[in-house]
Amino acid sequence: MWRQVADDLRTQILNGTYPAGQVLPSEETLATEYGVSRPVIRDGIKTLVAEGPVEIRRPYGNLVRTPYAAPTHTKRVTPSSGPWRDLEEPTFYRTNATADHAELLAIPPASRC
């Protein structure tokens, strides 16, 4: 259900029903409008926040952004054990190129690659 809510809200943002800069209706209002619970609405809005067209602005609410904007928050993940390292030595092997690989690599089919 939350996907349907997200899809419908995304459509309304793209067609201008909710223009950039406008605050979306409250979760309670949207839940009543769609006939679903508030957690369903919340999950649908989280999807739009992750995609970029909605931004959560406390205490104002859920603000509509430019429909094609990149997400405002990205989470950088760094390994806790230091830099990345291989667990084992990588293995390499050669095989005959399939027709698709040959075309992609611009080499004759069945040649060793």
N, C-alpha and C positions, 0 to 999 in steps of 0.2 A: 504493500500500500504506500510506503514512503517513497518508492520509486515513482509511482503515479503522481503523488503530490509534487515531487521534485520536477518531473516532466512537465506537469501543468504550469507550475510557477515559472519554470524556465521559458516555456512558450509565451507566457504573459509578459515576461521581461523582454523577450526578443521582439514581440509585436508592439511593445510600447504601453501596454496596460499599466505596468509598473516601470516608469522611466528612471533613468539613472539619477541618484540623489534622493529618491523617495524612500520612505521607510515602509517595509512590508507591514500588513496588518498583524496584530498580535497573534501569538500561538493559539490563544483561546478562540479568537475570531476565526482563524483559519481552520481550527479543529471543528468548529460548528459548521462552517461553510462546506468542508469536505466530508463531514460526518465520520470523523476518525478521532482517535485520542491525541492528546498533546505530544506524547513521545513519538508518534508517527510523524507529526508535523515537524518536530525537532530533528528527527533523522533526515527528513526530506530537505530541511534547511541546511543541515550539516553537509549534505551532498553538494548543494549549491555553493556553500562557502568553500569547499574543497575545489570546485570547478572554477571559481572566481567571480561569478556575477553577483554574489551576495557577500556582505561583510557584516560581522556582528560588532555593533558599536554600543557598548554599555554607557550610559543608561538609556540611550535613545532607542535601541532595538536593532532589527535586521535591516540594514541599509542596502539598497540596490546600487550596484556599481555599473560601470560600462559593461554591456553584455559580453564583450570579448576580452575583458581584462584578465590578466594573470592573477592567480591567488595571491593574497596579501601576505600570507604567512607560509613559509616553508620551513621544515624542520631539518636541520643538518644533523646527520648521524655520524658520530665518530666512534671507532672501535675503542672499547675500554682497555684493551690489552696493548695499546700502542699501534704502530703502523701495521698495515695489512701484510701478511706473509703467506707463501704457499704452504699447504700442509704436507705436500709431498712433491717430488720432482715431476713436472708435467711430462706426459708421454706424447710422442708424435708418430704418425705413421703415414705412409703414402698409399694411395689407392688410385684406381682408374677413374677418370672424370666421367660423370654421367652426362647425358645430353644437356640437362639444365645447367649443371656446373660448368660445362665446356662453354656454353653460350655466355654465361655470366662472366667467366674468366677470359673469354675470347681466345680459347685454345681448341685444338681439334678434339672431338669426342674420343673417349677411351684412352687419352694420353695420361701419363702419370702426373699426379699433382699432389 
